Amino acid sequence: MERALLSEKLLEELNVIEATVSEVIKKCDLSISKCRDLIYRFKKQISNFTFKSVDAEIQFFKFTKQLPLSNLVYYSELRSFEIQFPLGNQEVQKKYIQKKMDKINRFFRYNLDFVQYIEQDKKHLDESYFTRAYFKDVNITYSRHYYRDKDFCTSHDLLLAKLSANKRLIAYLKKRFSKINENCIPCDDCSESNLKWTFSNTAYVELLYALSSVGAINDGKVEISLIDKVLRKAFNHDSGDIYKIYSEIRRRKKSRAKFMEDLTRGLEDRMDSADA
């Protein structure tokens, strides 16, 4: 329970960084530092720890550890991408982005079975994938895997983190590519409107799903991804992987619709003030 709360707290801190820090490299540096701190804290707790059950161990490696680990992979890859981003003409920049996207797409092709396993929410191999007991059975094909800590890693926890991070990177790269096609120099100050989403990304996803759930847009006959596309443009907001964030919201231990509750209280307070 304590470790899950620490992961939720990290998510809130990362959302604050996303909403308040505009410079990408600085954003990555701050986020990487926070993710590494929590992973190190988890490692000290878990390395010599025996879980009460297999389900508890799966819960940690498949969900709790994933939040700092997948964000660490994402912000590390994003930082590397931005540091090496070419200063040449637009065609050079587009080729650089396309090369990165091709590399990510190869990752998804090479790991297609595991990608489908996760996306279809299957669980029958979780014990093999997300407990340490099977780590020694991994067929090691890359030398770097020899350096992974068998007391803090499973056969597929890092692969799952890379999967989540690469989904976010694809969304980021598409936005980068789109900016260039619009003859706009990609930067944090370049926006489609004068409006900017200033709350957390979690709050944004709450609003997105709330609008979809009550049928507020097109009587509910519209894909949530299309609503997200319109709101991202209207609010100049990089929403990232909305499906992953929604899944994290569903696993909250406390209020699962905190932002909706804050909206209700805010509106009622405003009306009460007007009536006074």
N, C-alpha and C positions, 0 to 999 in steps of 0.2 A: 504493500500500500504506500509506504513512504517513498519508494523508488518511483512509483507511478506518479505521485504528486510532484516529485522533483522534475520528472519529464514534462509534466504539464506546466510547471513554472518556467522551465526553459523555453517552451513554445511561446509563452506569453512574452518573455524577454526578447526572443527573436522577432516576434511580431512588432514589438516596439521599435527595435532597430530598423526593421523594414520600413516602418511608417515615418521614422524621424531622421534617418541617415540617408542622404541623397547620393553621395559619392560611392560608387560601387565597390571599389577596392577597400575603402574604410569599412563599409558595411560587412564585407567578407571577413576582414581581419577581426572585427568585434565578434561576429557570429562564430567564427572558427575557435576563438579563445574560449567562449562560453561552452561550446560543444565539447571541446577537449577537456575542460575542467570537469564536466559532469561524467564523461566517459572514464576519466581517471578515478573519479570518486566511486563509480560503479565497479571498476576493476578491483579496487581495494576491498570492496564489500563482497564481491562474488567469487574471486579467485579460489578461496578456500571455503566456500559456502556450499552447503548441501540443501537443495530445495526440498520442501515438504512433499512435493509430488511432481510427476512428470509434467502435468498441466501447468503447474506454477513455473517450472523452468521454461516451458514453451512460451508462456505469457511474457516472461522477461525478455528472452532473446528474439521473439517474433514481434513484440510490440514495444515494451518499455525501453529497451536498449536502442531500438530502431530510431527513435526520435532524435537523440543526439548523434547517432552514427550516420543516419541518412542525411541529416543537415550538414554534418561535417564533410561528407563526401561532396554534397552539392556546392557548398560555399568554397571548398578547396578547388573543385573543378572550375567554378565560375571565376574565381580569382586568377587561376592560371590562364583561362581563356581571355580575360580582360587585359592582363599584363602583356600578353603576346599579341593583342589585337593590332593589325597592321595600320599604319598611318598613311598608306598609299591611297590610290583612287578607289572609287566605289566598287569597281569590278574585282580588284584585289581583295577588298573586304568581304564581298559576297562569296568569293572562292574560299576564303578562310572559314567563313561560317558554314558553308556547304560541306567542307571537308570535316568539320567537327560533327555536323549532323550525320554524315555518312558513317563516321566512326561509332556514334551512338546507335544508329540503326543496325550496324553489324553486331553490336552487343545484344540487341533484342533478338536478332536472328539466331545467333549462336546459343542463346539461352531460352529459346522459344518454349520448350516444355515447362521450364520453371515459371516463365512469365504467365503462361496459361494457368498453371497451378495456382498462382497467387491471384490473378484476375478473376478466376472462377471460384475463388474463396474455398478451395479444397483444403482438407485437413488430414487426410489419411497418411501423409508422409511427414507430418509435423514432427513426430518424435525423432525421425532420422535427420531431418533438416535443422531442427532448432533445439536439440539437446546436445550436451558435450559428449555424451557416451559414444556417439558415432563419429566424432571428429577424426579419430585415428584411422577410420576406414575410408577417408577421402582419398580419391586418386589424384595425387599431386602432380600437376603438369607444369606449374610455374614455380620457380625457385623461391619467389617471395612468400609463398604459402608456408614454407618451412619456418618462417619467423613469426607466424601468428601464434598467439598464446592459447594453448589447448585448454587452459583452465578458464578462459574468458571468451572463447569463440566456439561457434558451432560450424558445421560444414557449409551452411547457407545464410548465416546472418549477414555477412558482408555482401553477399550477392543480392540479398533483398534490399539492403541499403543502397547499393548501386542502381538497382532497378528503380527505386523511388526517386533517387537523385537525378537519374537520366530522364525521367519523365518531366521533371521540372526544368531541366536544362533544355530539352526540346522546345518547350513553351517559350523559354527565354530567347532561344536562338531564332525562333520564328518571328518573334517581335523585333529582334535586331534586324533580321533580313527585311522585314516589312518596312522598317524605317528607311533603309537604304533605297528600296524600290520607290519610296515616296519622295526621293531626292531630299531626304532630311538627314542631317548628320546625327547619328545616334548619340544621345546624351540624356542625362537625367532631367534637364530643363525643357526638353522637347516633349510637348504633350498635344493631344488632340483637342483639348478644351482647356478652359481656365479653371476647371474644377479638379480637385485632388482629394482622393480618399485619405482621410487622416486618422481613421481608427485602425485597429489591428486587422490582419488578414482573416483571422478567425471570425471576427465580427462581420466582415464582408461576406464570408461564406454562409454565416447564419442568415443574413439578409437575403442572399441569393436563394437559398433553399426555402426560406419562408415565403418569398414571392411565388416560387414555383409550387409549393405545397398547397397554397390557398387558391391557386388559379388566377392570380392577380394579373398575369400577362397572357393575352390571347386565350382567356378562359382556361388556362392550364394546358393548352394544346401546342406546346412549344418545348423543344429540348432545352434542358438547363444549361447546356454548353452555349447555346445561342444567346440566352439571357446574360450569361457571363461575358460573352464577347461584346455585347452592347454596353454593359455596365463598365467593363474594363476601359473601353474607349471613352465613355462619358466621364469617368472618374480618374482617367490617366493612371490606372492601377494594374500592377502585375500580380494577378491572383494566384499564380503558381498552379499546383495540382489540387484543384478544388475537391476532387473525390477523396484524396488522401486526408485533406483537412477535415472534411465532413466525417470521415471515419474516426478521426481523433476526437471530434466533438461528441460523437455518439458514445465514446468510451469515458467521457468525463464522470468523475465520481460525484460531483455536486451538480449544480444546475446545468442542464445541457442546452439551454436557450438563454444564456445570461444576457446577451446583447438585446434580444427581444424584450426581456424584462426591463432592461435599462431604457429602451425606447418607450415602453409603456409608462414607466415612472416619469421620464422626462416630459412626455406630452401631458400627463396629468398635472404635474407641477406647473407647467406653463399655463394650462387652463385655469388652475387654482389661483395663480398669480394674477391672471387677467380678470378673474371674477372678484378679487379682493377689493 
